[in-house]
Amino acid sequence: MMSSKRLIVPETEGWNRGERDWSYVADASQDIQRWERTTKRNLPDGYRRFMLTFNGGRVYPRLFRYNVPLELYPSTEPVTMVDPFYSWATVESHWRGEVYGKGYPPDMLFIGCDPGGLEILLSLRPTDWGHIFCWPHTRNIWGTEGNTQVWHQADSFEAFLESLYDLQDRSDYDAWHLPIYDKLARPLVF
């Protein structure tokens, strides 16, 4: 079966322990409300609805052209994939600095990554609130040793999702799809 629709499958903490359906995806609503109340920040509506509906996941299509210069994030062409969008527990872990410590770009939520170390960020800065950026991760302190910039990808979470694509031969679908996805995949609607 080949799909031309936008789809999502669950991202769970224990996929390899048998957590292979949507019932294992944590409800993030209380944690998101607590975070917004505690930080006095609001999530952009589209991203908030996505997280309340799916709490992260593996989307299809997932390819995107990144704007990080090739000398900083080398590949044959500037194309990578979202794999995955993080669960809210992982987003909060990044927010608390538990992953990159002081290397963390300020006022950014880590919402996903690619398989090679490119982080996908959602801006909480007043000047570009809700925009999506990419950042090649490093543990260097923010503002030092080349860790001074993030690269704009889209003006909103929804625009970023719309920019995701597959190749004409649908090879990304073939790489993304597992037989269990025939039962698990849901339309990426929120």
C-alpha positions in Angstrom: 0.0 0.0 0.0 1.3 3.4 -0.9 0.0 6.7 0.5 0.0 10.2 -0.8 -1.7 11.5 2.4 0.0 13.1 5.4 0.2 10.5 8.1 1.5 10.0 11.7 2.4 7.0 13.8 3.0 7.1 17.6 6.3 7.8 19.3 6.4 5.9 22.6 9.2 5.5 25.1 9.0 1.7 24.9 8.6 0.8 21.3 11.1 -2.1 21.7 9.2 -3.3 24.8 6.0 -3.8 22.9 4.5 -0.3 23.3 3.3 -0.4 19.7 -0.1 1.4 19.6 -1.6 4.7 20.4 -2.8 3.6 23.9 0.8 3.9 25.1 1.1 7.6 24.1 1.0 9.8 27.2 -1.6 12.5 27.4 0.4 15.7 27.5 -2.4 18.1 28.3 -1.8 18.5 32.0 2.0 18.8 31.5 1.6 21.4 28.8 -0.8 23.4 31.0 1.5 23.2 33.9 4.5 24.3 31.7 2.6 27.2 30.3 1.5 28.3 33.7 4.9 27.9 35.3 6.9 29.5 32.5 4.2 32.2 31.7 4.6 31.3 28.0 2.1 30.1 25.5 2.6 27.5 22.8 1.6 28.5 19.3 -1.9 27.2 18.6 -1.0 24.8 15.8 1.9 23.1 17.7 -0.2 23.0 20.9 -3.1 21.2 19.0 -0.6 18.8 17.4 0.9 17.9 20.8 -2.6 17.5 22.5 -3.7 15.3 19.6 -0.6 13.2 19.0 2.1 14.1 21.6 4.8 13.8 19.0 5.3 11.0 16.6 6.7 9.9 13.3 5.2 11.7 10.3 5.0 11.0 6.6 6.1 12.7 4.5 9.2 13.7 6.4 11.8 15.0 4.0 12.8 18.7 4.0 15.4 21.0 2.6 17.4 22.5 5.5 18.8 26.0 5.5 21.9 25.3 7.6 25.0 25.9 5.4 26.4 22.7 4.0 29.9 23.5 5.5 28.2 23.3 9.0 25.9 20.4 8.3 27.4 18.5 5.3 25.6 16.2 3.0 25.4 15.8 -0.8 22.5 18.1 -0.9 20.7 20.0 1.9 17.9 17.5 2.5 17.1 15.5 5.6 14.1 14.1 7.4 12.1 14.6 10.6 12.7 11.6 12.8 10.8 12.1 15.1 8.8 14.9 16.5 9.5 14.6 20.2 7.0 13.8 22.9 6.2 16.5 25.4 8.3 14.8 28.1 11.3 15.0 25.7 10.5 18.7 24.8 10.5 19.5 28.5 13.7 17.6 29.2 15.4 19.8 26.6 13.8 22.9 28.0 15.3 22.2 31.4 18.8 21.8 29.9 19.1 18.1 30.6 20.4 17.3 27.1 22.7 20.1 25.9 23.1 22.1 29.2 24.3 25.6 28.4 24.6 24.8 24.7 20.9 25.3 24.3 19.8 28.2 22.1 17.8 30.4 24.4 14.0 30.8 24.1 13.7 27.8 21.8 11.7 24.6 22.3 13.3 21.5 20.8 10.4 19.8 19.0 12.1 17.2 16.9 15.3 16.1 15.1 16.7 14.3 12.1 18.8 11.1 12.4 22.1 13.0 12.1 22.0 15.6 14.9 20.1 18.4 13.4 17.6 19.7 16.0 14.2 21.2 15.0 13.3 24.2 17.2 10.2 26.3 17.8 10.9 29.9 18.7 9.4 31.4 21.8 11.3 34.7 21.2 8.9 37.7 20.7 10.5 38.7 17.4 9.8 35.3 15.6 7.5 33.5 18.0 6.2 30.3 16.5 8.7 30.1 13.7 10.6 26.9 13.1 14.4 26.8 13.1 17.2 24.2 12.7 20.3 23.9 14.8 23.2 21.4 14.4 23.5 20.4 18.0 26.7 20.9 20.0 27.6 20.9 23.7 29.5 24.2 23.3 28.1 26.9 25.5 25.6 29.1 23.6 27.4 32.1 22.2 30.8 30.5 22.0 32.9 28.4 19.6 30.6 28.6 16.6 27.4 28.0 18.7 25.8 31.3 17.9 23.1 30.8 15.3 19.9 29.0 14.4 18.6 28.8 10.8 15.1 29.7 9.9 13.0 27.0 8.2 9.4 28.1 8.3 7.1 30.8 9.7 5.0 28.4 11.6 4.7 24.7 12.7 1.9 24.2 10.1 4.0 25.7 7.4 6.9 23.4 8.3 4.6 20.4 8.1 3.4 21.6 4.7 7.0 21.8 3.5 7.6 18.1 4.2 7.7 16.0 1.0 8.5 12.7 -0.5 10.4 12.0 -3.7 8.4 11.1 -6.9 9.3 7.4 -6.5 7.8 7.5 -3.0 11.1 6.1 -1.6 10.6 8.0 1.6 7.3 6.3 2.2 9.0 2.9 1.6 11.7 3.8 4.1 9.2 5.2 6.7 6.5 2.4 6.4 6.6 -0.7 8.5 3.8 -3.3 8.2 2.4 -2.4 11.7 1.8 1.1 10.4 -1.1 -0.2 8.3 -3.0 -0.4 11.6 -1.3 2.5 13.4 -1.1 5.3 10.9 -3.6 8.2 11.4 -4.2 11.2 9.2 -2.0 14.1 10.3 -5.0 16.3 11.1 -5.3 18.2 14.3 
